[in-house]
Amino acid sequence: MSHSATKVRRAVAVLALTVTAAVLAGCGAASSPSTGAAPNADRAAAAEGVSPDVNLDQCGKPARTVKHDLGTTTISGSPAKVVALEYSFVDALVAVGMSPVGVADDGQPERIIPALRDKVGEYKSVGLRATPNIQVITALKPDLIVADSGRHKAIYAQLSKIAPTIAFASLNGNYQQVLDSEMSTAIALDKCDEMKTRLTEHAKVMADLKAKAPADESRTALFVRASDKGFTGFPAKAYTPGVLEVIGIRSPLPDDSGEASVSLTLETLVATKPDVMFIAPNEGPTLRDTWAKSPLWREIPAVKNNTTFDVDPNEWSRSRGLIAAEVVAQEAVELLYGK
Amino acid sequence: MSVDTAAQPAQEAVHQRPKIVTSKQRVTWVSLALLVLVVAGVVWGLSIGSQQISLSRLPGAIVRADEPDELIIQSIRLPRVVLALCVGAALAVAGALMQAVAANPLAAPEIMGVNAGAVFVVVLAITVVPSLSGAPTILLAFGGAAAAGVSVMLLAGSGRGRVSPVRLALAGVTASSLLISLTQVLIIFDENSTDSVLFWLVGGVNFAGWQDIRNLLPWLVLGLIGAFAMARSLNLLALGDDMARGLGQNVERTRMTGSALVIVLCGAAVSVAGPVAFIGLVVPHILRRLVGSSYTVLLPLCSIGGGALVLYADISSRYVKPPFEVPAGVVTALIGAPIFVYLARRQKVTS
């Protein structure tokens, strides 16, 4: 009697472990960035390209309640000392003519792209983006902290004790989410008008760049990160392909996977048939170098057509923002059309 | 009097050991089943991928590959299948060796710090000296595996003659945790290669090329031949140290050679495929149940069984998120973790 009970308990324990493991494995895949809804006509006039989820009615109030990914935060006055825990938020600050007092720059200031660097000026590094240094942030006595809703979720409570903290998707954010986060950050900074002007300008820059591309552009472009142990493609809904789509260049990867990035083999790459490839390689030898020796590599349309371009991972991948998007779109147009 | 007390513990030890008797018929059937499994897996592995390719192209692809479809089979799918078999063989045999050497059924390369050592050194190379990565990683992995293995042995006190299995396991787990945390520190500090390194850390043969097989093969052959040649000594070791010594075995030398072979096999496998989890634990245990504990039979069968397990894990991983890649280590961990728990619980009851 007791023997069979032990057996049952053992079976249940093993089953529970398997199920937990399976669920955990599933979780990683399930979290997908949501695309913002199409901009509503009235709001579009108010802030171009921003989704209606952003609470623009808070603009200009002395105490503004900002909706963000980890809740709502009320900010009063005009924050002057701001800490940015992702390059995206440095972009947002520069877009409204401000500069951060502290940046989580991975201790590598050169990762701040040239388009932002001069305008950022002097700042204090607060360490790695993945693990910013709380003590350094505290010592800066900031008025506002802008954090990544994925990376910094665990330290959000700690950050909130230092200063009002707003958090948005940057690491896994798409182009729409990045634009929305720039506007929301501007609301928190009490710089609504500046950001609205900048967003209008951004829309115009992007439209002008799109106009440089032939209207019947039918080529697809794949954006990939090449590293020592992998070849990572970014599907249509990710940030960089989103930027390229605005100027009329589509991604060859199916967009139903809901992933921020996917791992590719040479076979999948050949089957994907990208007409253009933008490759952001890491330092040192990468898997691409090995693949380039294979005769199959030459079967990829982008290689056949000689439309494979190496691009800077700082500009194309790490600095997801409004200004960075213009840099990416500009470079893509130059590389593809020579204009 | 003195003869009595000396004989008593030895007899007990014999009783506690599983039976070394193997039925020849059983071994034949298991070997046949494994071979059928491997052949079926190879065909299955060659037939799936993002490109639809009919299997009738297979002979052409092996003889001469001109067309893209044949090239895909020849330069992408075939090395992937072959590497899965090689890596599985290396890790499973290393696991069986480790269990014999440590006299501990729960010993396995990933539990004894050997895999973690290889991983740490490879990640160190990728993140700190990116220009170093590539071909020399296999030697670096040996260094890491050896350093971790030797430290674990020293920590467990093997310099002073006898090693208690429990101390060896504890030292291994401690060293593993330390090395895994250090690896994580490296990854956090270097955002550059985080994605791809994390992928490799799970372990898999997704990006296999013939070059990987060329790197692995000499070490695999050396490791397997060495292991098979040791089978008899390992059988004697299984009788207990005293008995083995009594039968003229140099127990320390057997342990040292076995450990060196584990380092060669694991270092080579990890450097090309990452630390595919639980192969060294699961395969020897399943096969021990089927064919008994004689290492002359067990080690060759482990090399086939390990290959089959990694091959099928890789095939199932391709169905998770097609056409994109998921490392096979995810699947082996899903199979291995419950089996580990089961073994650990059984162990508590019998000991």
Interface residues (C-beta under 8 A of the other chain):
Chain A: R10 A13 V14 L15 L17 T18 A21 A22 A25 A29 D106 L128 R129 A130 T131 R225 S227 D228 K229 G230 F231 T232 G233 S257 E259 S261 V262 S263 L264 T265 L266 E267 T268 V270 A271 T272 N282 E283 G284 P285 L287 T290 S294 P295 L296 E299 P313 R318
Chain B: G49 S50 Q51 P68 L71 I72 S75 I76 R77 I126 V129 P130 S131 L132 S133 G134 I188 F189 E191 N192 S193 D195 S196 V197 F199 W200 N206 F207 G209 Q211 K321 P323 F324 E325 V326 V330 A333 L334 A337 P338 V341 Y342 R345
